[in-house]
Amino acid sequence: RIKPTIEISSYAGYKMNIQGSIAPYFNEKKIYLQDLTPQLIDEFYEQQLIRVSANTVIHFHANIRKALQDAFIDGIIPYNFADRAHRPKKEVFIGSYYNREELIHLFQCIKGQPIEFAVLMAGYYGLRRSEIIGLKWSAVDFDYKTITIKHVVSECRIDGKLLLVSKDRAKTKTSIRTLPLMTPIENILMRMRASEKLNKEKFGSGYNHKYDEYIYKNEIGDLIKPGFLTQNFPIQLNRYNLR
């Protein structure tokens, strides 16, 4: 019912929560809808907090509440049991930032690595992973020295299949912004553009032209995937003993 009303990435997250955690728990305990109570939902939250964060359990709560609200509207249950359950308190994220010297050292360590462009864009501009991968050549104005953030690419998994999801907007309206094209970023972009041209000549018909408009690709034209950055960044941190 909810799938047509939300973005595919949100649907994938809901489905993963339900199939991976919520449904197995209640199925294993043989707790059916007619048996459900706020206390049983609280017990589920308590069990989940042993293995996952409070913020994750809050996502579970949102999924359960939405499903039960539909059941209440349809007249299947007398009230929404989740409204009387105890939603966990949200954990406050406290970031730990690199200072200038640490950033310079990081940039030196990852120079020439596939994640270099992502680390530079995050370090200089604070861009999100989806914003970096979603950058297109059309977003860069080499004449006026600007770069515009307005397109994102993320990934989600539905029924075991990995999907890339692209959209012409960032997380919020305020995330759509035009930034100055800093010299180190302009330099790496020029190198990437020259390398892309050489790769197209080198691989010929084997080159993937599907993502030509995007900046961040590998040597055969495939778009760099979000998961690649997530997996490789900590590897490089460990390799160079960086925090």
C-alpha positions as CSV (number, residue, x, y, z in Angstrom):
1,R,0.0,0.0,0.0
2,I,2.8,2.5,0.9
3,K,5.2,1.7,-2.0
4,P,3.6,4.1,-4.5
5,T,3.7,7.0,-2.0
6,I,7.3,7.0,-1.0
7,E,10.7,7.0,-2.7
8,I,12.2,3.7,-3.6
9,S,15.1,4.1,-1.2
10,S,12.7,4.7,1.7
11,Y,10.7,1.7,0.6
12,A,13.8,-0.5,0.5
13,G,14.7,0.6,4.1
14,Y,11.2,-0.2,5.4
15,K,11.2,-3.6,3.7
16,M,14.6,-4.4,5.1
17,N,13.5,-3.5,8.7
18,I,10.3,-5.6,8.4
19,Q,11.8,-8.6,6.8
20,G,15.1,-8.5,8.6
21,S,14.0,-7.7,12.2
22,I,10.3,-7.0,12.9
23,A,8.5,-9.9,11.2
24,P,11.1,-12.6,12.3
25,Y,10.8,-11.6,15.9
26,F,7.0,-11.7,16.1
27,N,6.7,-14.8,13.9
28,E,9.2,-16.7,16.0
29,K,7.2,-15.8,19.2
30,K,3.9,-16.6,17.3
31,I,2.5,-13.2,18.2
32,Y,-0.3,-12.4,15.9
33,L,-2.2,-9.1,15.3
34,Q,-5.1,-10.1,17.5
35,D,-2.7,-10.9,20.4
36,L,-0.6,-7.7,20.1
37,T,-0.4,-5.3,23.0
38,P,1.7,-2.2,23.7
39,Q,3.6,-4.3,26.3
40,L,4.6,-6.8,23.6
41,I,5.9,-4.0,21.4
42,D,7.9,-2.6,24.3
43,E,9.5,-6.1,24.8
44,F,10.4,-6.1,21.1
45,Y,12.1,-2.7,21.5
46,E,14.0,-3.9,24.6
47,Q,15.3,-6.9,22.8
48,Q,16.4,-4.9,19.8
49,L,18.2,-2.4,21.9
50,I,20.6,-5.1,22.9
51,R,21.9,-5.5,19.4
52,V,21.2,-2.2,17.6
53,S,21.2,1.5,18.3
54,A,18.2,3.4,19.7
55,N,18.0,5.3,16.4
56,T,17.5,2.1,14.5
57,V,14.8,1.0,16.9
58,I,13.1,4.3,16.3
59,H,12.9,3.4,12.6
60,F,11.4,0.1,13.7
61,H,8.8,2.0,15.7
62,A,7.9,4.2,12.7
63,N,7.3,1.1,10.6
64,I,5.2,-0.7,13.2
65,R,3.2,2.4,13.9
66,K,2.4,3.0,10.3
67,A,1.3,-0.6,9.7
68,L,-0.9,-0.5,12.8
69,Q,-2.4,2.9,11.9
70,D,-3.5,1.4,8.6
71,A,-5.0,-1.6,10.5
72,F,-6.8,0.8,12.9
73,I,-8.2,2.9,10.0
74,D,-9.4,-0.3,8.3
75,G,-11.2,-1.3,11.5
76,I,-9.0,-4.4,12.1
77,I,-7.8,-3.2,15.6
78,P,-9.5,-1.0,18.2
79,Y,-6.6,1.5,18.5
80,N,-2.9,1.9,17.4
81,F,-1.0,-0.2,19.9
82,A,2.3,1.5,19.0
83,D,0.9,4.9,20.3
84,R,0.9,3.4,23.8
85,A,4.3,1.7,23.5
86,H,7.5,3.5,24.7
87,R,9.4,4.9,21.8
88,P,13.2,4.9,22.6
89,K,14.9,8.3,22.9
90,K,16.9,9.4,20.0
91,E,20.7,9.3,20.4
92,V,22.5,12.5,19.8
93,F,25.3,12.2,17.3
94,I,28.6,13.9,18.3
95,G,31.0,14.3,15.4
96,S,34.7,14.0,15.6
97,Y,36.5,16.3,13.1
98,Y,39.9,16.2,11.6
99,N,42.1,19.3,12.2
100,R,44.0,21.0,9.4
101,E,47.1,18.9,9.8
102,E,45.2,15.7,9.9
103,L,43.3,16.6,6.7
104,I,46.5,17.4,4.9
105,H,48.0,14.1,6.0
106,L,44.8,12.2,4.9
107,F,44.9,13.9,1.5
108,Q,48.5,12.8,1.1
109,C,47.8,9.2,2.1
110,I,44.9,8.7,-0.3
111,K,46.5,10.5,-3.3
112,G,46.1,8.4,-6.4
113,Q,43.6,6.0,-4.7
114,P,40.1,5.4,-6.2
115,I,38.6,7.2,-3.2
116,E,40.7,10.3,-3.5
117,F,38.0,12.4,-5.3
118,A,35.4,11.5,-2.6
119,V,37.7,12.3,0.3
120,L,38.7,15.7,-1.3
121,M,35.1,16.7,-1.9
122,A,34.1,15.7,1.6
123,G,37.1,17.4,3.1
124,Y,36.9,20.7,1.2
125,Y,33.1,21.0,1.0
126,G,31.6,18.6,3.5
127,L,29.6,16.9,0.8
128,R,27.5,13.8,1.5
129,R,28.4,10.5,-0.2
130,S,25.3,10.7,-2.4
131,E,26.2,14.2,-3.5
132,I,29.7,13.3,-4.5
133,I,28.7,10.4,-6.6
134,G,25.8,12.4,-8.1
135,L,28.1,15.2,-9.4
136,K,27.8,15.7,-13.2
137,W,30.1,17.6,-15.5
138,S,27.3,20.1,-16.2
139,A,27.4,21.1,-12.5
140,V,31.0,22.4,-12.9
141,D,31.5,25.9,-14.4
142,F,35.2,26.1,-15.2
143,D,34.8,29.7,-16.5
144,Y,33.1,31.2,-13.4
145,K,34.8,28.7,-11.1
146,T,31.7,27.3,-9.4
147,I,30.3,23.9,-8.7
148,T,26.6,23.3,-8.1
149,I,25.2,20.5,-5.8
150,K,21.8,19.6,-7.0
151,H,21.8,15.9,-8.0
152,V,22.3,12.8,-5.8
153,V,22.9,9.1,-6.3
154,S,22.2,6.5,-3.6
155,E,21.8,2.8,-3.5
156,C,19.3,0.4,-2.0
157,R,18.7,-3.3,-2.0
158,I,15.3,-4.8,-2.7
159,D,14.7,-8.6,-2.7
160,G,18.5,-9.1,-2.8
161,K,19.0,-6.8,-5.9
162,L,21.2,-3.7,-5.6
163,L,19.6,-0.6,-7.2
164,L,21.2,2.8,-7.9
165,V,18.7,5.6,-7.3
166,S,19.4,9.0,-8.8
167,K,17.3,12.2,-8.4
168,D,17.7,15.9,-9.3
169,R,17.7,17.2,-5.7
170,A,19.7,16.9,-2.6
171,K,18.4,15.8,0.8
172,T,16.7,19.1,1.5
173,K,16.0,22.3,-0.5
174,T,18.8,24.0,1.4
175,S,21.2,21.3,0.2
176,I,20.9,22.6,-3.3
177,R,23.8,25.1,-3.4
178,T,26.5,26.6,-5.6
179,L,30.0,26.6,-4.2
180,P,33.4,28.1,-5.3
181,L,35.5,25.8,-7.4
182,M,38.7,25.6,-5.3
183,T,42.0,25.2,-7.0
184,P,42.8,21.7,-5.7
185,I,39.4,20.5,-6.8
186,E,39.6,22.1,-10.2
187,N,43.0,20.4,-10.7
188,I,41.7,16.9,-9.9
189,L,38.6,17.5,-12.1
190,M,40.9,18.5,-15.0
191,R,42.9,15.3,-14.4
192,M,39.7,13.2,-14.2
193,R,38.4,14.7,-17.4
194,A,41.6,14.0,-19.3
195,S,41.7,10.5,-17.9
196,E,38.1,9.8,-19.0
197,K,39.0,10.9,-22.5
198,L,41.9,8.5,-22.6
199,N,39.9,5.6,-21.2
200,K,37.2,6.1,-23.9
201,E,39.9,5.8,-26.6
202,K,41.6,2.9,-24.8
203,F,38.6,0.7,-24.2
204,G,36.6,1.6,-27.3
205,S,33.3,-0.4,-27.5
206,G,34.1,-1.9,-24.0
207,Y,33.6,1.5,-22.4
208,N,30.3,2.1,-20.6
209,H,28.8,5.3,-21.9
210,K,25.7,5.1,-19.7
211,Y,27.2,7.4,-17.1
212,D,29.0,9.9,-19.4
213,E,27.3,12.9,-17.8
214,Y,28.7,11.9,-14.3
215,I,32.1,12.8,-13.1
216,Y,33.0,10.0,-10.6
217,K,33.5,6.8,-12.7
218,N,36.1,4.0,-12.9
219,E,38.3,3.5,-15.9
220,I,35.7,1.6,-18.0
221,G,33.0,4.1,-17.3
222,D,31.0,2.5,-14.5
223,L,29.7,4.8,-11.9
224,I,31.5,4.6,-8.5
225,K,29.0,3.0,-6.1
226,P,28.2,4.3,-2.6
227,G,29.1,1.0,-1.0
228,F,32.5,1.1,-2.6
229,L,33.3,4.3,-0.7
230,T,31.9,3.0,2.6
231,Q,33.9,-0.2,2.4
232,N,37.2,1.4,1.2
233,F,37.5,4.5,3.4
234,P,38.0,2.5,6.7
235,I,40.5,0.3,4.9
236,Q,42.6,3.3,4.0
237,L,42.3,4.7,7.5
238,N,43.6,1.4,8.9
239,R,46.3,1.1,6.3
240,Y,47.8,4.5,7.3
241,N,46.9,4.3,11.0
242,L,44.5,7.2,10.8
243,R,41.6,7.8,13.2
